[in-house]
Amino acid sequence: MDPIVTALVAVVLIAIAWKVFKGIVKTVALVAILAVAALFVFGGGMP
């Protein structure tokens, strides 16, 4: 997947998580989204 598409998907997921979750759950969700996006962009993602 193109890095720009991955970044846009990550931004949308972060916006959803920001509105839906509260407290520590929000933090964990945001970290997980960013980690997966970074893995796809910098680690090559899925072939």
C-alpha positions in Angstrom: 0.0 0.0 0.0 1.2 3.5 -0.8 2.6 5.4 2.3 0.2 8.3 1.6 -2.8 6.0 1.7 -1.5 4.4 4.9 -1.1 7.8 6.5 -4.6 8.9 5.5 -6.1 5.7 6.9 -4.2 6.2 10.1 -5.4 9.8 10.4 -9.0 8.7 9.9 -8.7 5.9 12.5 -7.0 8.3 15.0 -9.9 10.8 14.5 -12.5 8.0 15.2 -10.5 6.7 18.2 -10.2 10.2 19.6 -14.0 10.7 19.5 -15.0 7.2 20.6 -12.6 6.2 23.4 -11.8 7.8 26.7 -8.8 7.7 29.1 -6.2 4.9 28.9 -8.2 3.1 26.3 -7.8 6.1 24.0 -4.1 6.2 24.6 -3.7 2.5 23.9 -5.8 2.7 20.7 -3.8 5.7 19.4 -0.4 4.0 20.1 -1.6 0.9 18.4 -2.8 2.7 15.3 0.4 4.7 15.0 2.5 1.5 15.5 0.7 -0.4 12.8 0.9 2.6 10.4 4.7 3.0 11.1 5.2 -0.8 10.5 3.4 -0.5 7.2 5.3 2.6 6.1 8.8 1.9 7.4 8.8 -1.9 7.7 7.4 -2.6 4.3 4.0 -3.7 5.5 2.5 -6.7 3.8 3.9 -7.9 0.4 
